[in-house]
């Protein structure tokens, strides 16, 4: 690293800033499955950046689309105006939707914004259909729904809420995580379908006429890779349908092939009323998020004066030209190169490789589904997160591998272009750094 480089002025997100600046982890280039350190050393990406670079890094098709669009139309206002690529991007995205009822897309700049947008749409929808008392939003313990005030309120991670005022009229059902019942399950655990009935307890507490929507990650990623029990999501869908509650899937992580299908909704064969997505939407190249909604929800907003704004919500950069170009090119890559199908081909190999780590010291659970993995370790000296941080740091500096950790859980989600050789290298590096810590 250039010793004269100033690292002081950037306040890094979700980071231990003091520790980073004392011993930086900097990357300067990327291509395919690898980043490069400043000295040119390749770093194997086992996390798709932050769950987002599903097509790998610097894919030439996506890069060219962004470059060409920047030279043609750099920006167009999104309020009362538009540009052709925004509409084309919405159409292309809906081609991947799990049901024909999904006919509209609201673009944002991130998963966090998309979550808050979906929550607003849900509340407004209930008001517009004269269900004025349906104002309660329900989430799940240990859920991560971004960092907007709506997202942290329906989310279930205490540290994300620690210093902030939260939305009122929010409640949570219990997490599905249970080491005693489900440790070292391969794929979806057998135990836990009845946990969905906790939503019935929330309904009993408030009444179904008070609850607007329930939001859930089909597979919880950021909290440490929590796999839904068999039948759990199906039961959640039935409860929501029976009690006139909107079901929102937060597919910011699971969308775009992570489980081998366009969305987790197809993988689990459970159709929500709205789908939130981001990250893999542009393979991480240009910030973008989206909310996919069913026609009946959109139509409820279209019953007023046609010259009046129908939803008082939006962003300066909604459907940004560069993001729209990146989205279109990214989906072409996914489909043209069969990347979703690659996940199905690698899933068994990935599962066996991960579970080969079962007997390492301090490993208390391994979880997997699609091309996602979680390795939960015991805490070091009672300090939650200490072992996870040490494994993460040693991985980068000593093994030249990018890992992701949440507490003492290592979360893995390699780009969909990964080969068996890359999986072997990930496992080899994990064996070393976990054993050493």
Steps between C-alpha positions, in 0.01 A plus 500: 500500500608854430603613848410860420140415413250670732239256634369726775212694348272219385253381768455142384157332533446197727872499574740507794660819369785512751610141438474539123711814487762337722526203262318579173343249263503678164409373153577682180388282207266213428416251228302179497532320833778720636585835648857628505682660789701817438812290438318288240442194721172329395230457764237230445152643546289254700227755573413661165622828649206556736266234360469701179754416226317190381643516147852540635703817468539731201300288259574656158135502388389694806800733496443588135129570556580742783774674303280541193209635702720751683603640165142521373275611789659557838185597691130560449256632763273232641214720626238561229763409238669185378736336253450182292750283688313537829187348348699230324678415824165455677375276221815284502487463877137394495587227248668325794211546743343192657143576387317689226332718763828687546466778243663809652840601636598793721873568473717618789876524558550224758341217690445725801306750290307221332390359836377836623325553167321165528386577854361837388322341204347237731369758746365721224334206328305411812387860545388526139284191533334652808678268742598801707584307816753276324808690615711234675810359329641166611857376458708223654764483770856493359377628165700759305304737278754773438572815696211734424273582791236266361753224445657514845154512658368183333848347518602295798863592569530694830835669425355654183235672711714593799526878458189574296132576537286234331167484324197439715249226415762232437532151647708187437459125490768264629811404307526158338855445627536207740836330543364233733251375240669579168878510535688373193185459290574466131269728310164583658466373858224251578399665826330837535193527277285572807702816567293661225203483735660775707347730239160373616587617851573848366168493316324390820672783690394781267232358272547437129310821424794694650792336313606643165792279398752239605854526361756221500819389336432158343854415608655732756851590387655792685403371842704184442339280230179368656326243281119475521364170630313277258144625453559821696458751218200314360326530837591870526342556157178324602472694826544830315245404237246379756528823700524756219860595578744598227808279477825674404808296409830678556706336226789744503733204562303204360408666171680433171612144525636460850281190543508396134178680400433865413344554843456295814126522434550254212735280702252461786193525274354768725366815335504821708312822423814711463865417440783726612828457311838670448865380512506241220257718303802664337760251626620774733623729221265797545288557813138400435205347681146416401158407631295268281127527567190323384260680270223521759728700731606744228141537376381605845720810466356592159143584596543872560538800272730383216692830515578465869802317644383152600785413742679779685829316516809465284871564455708734287678201350206261454554304175828685443619454138828334598330270748233410246764415242685292757182314596415410140853383425524306827180307435626421150816354652312294757270350240745481210771324700263275695626624837184405689533144373864490613384533860285189470798315351736607780261481794582141607875552463476822700297328773743210537799734502354721772401212725851357476587772755264353759768350723719810528545636849250771596262431208151461652285503185517504120206615289456502124250546218567572134834677480478641853683373806528586865757370747416580860783491753505518876593833655857559615531572871135601510557791257245468222655591167863470603559163333301604194710814459827311542402241238392777261820700547732200478318387190574825322855562614634143513283293264404768246131423522208736560264368768194653666426472869204580723584451864675164500331376183686488169259568213590380151342583164749472214424641155286271287792456260692299761651165403571199720864613520390827658284312751796277586717806562235660722477184712879460519540858621216467750649184647824683566366825642230336714748245636744778586235693693 
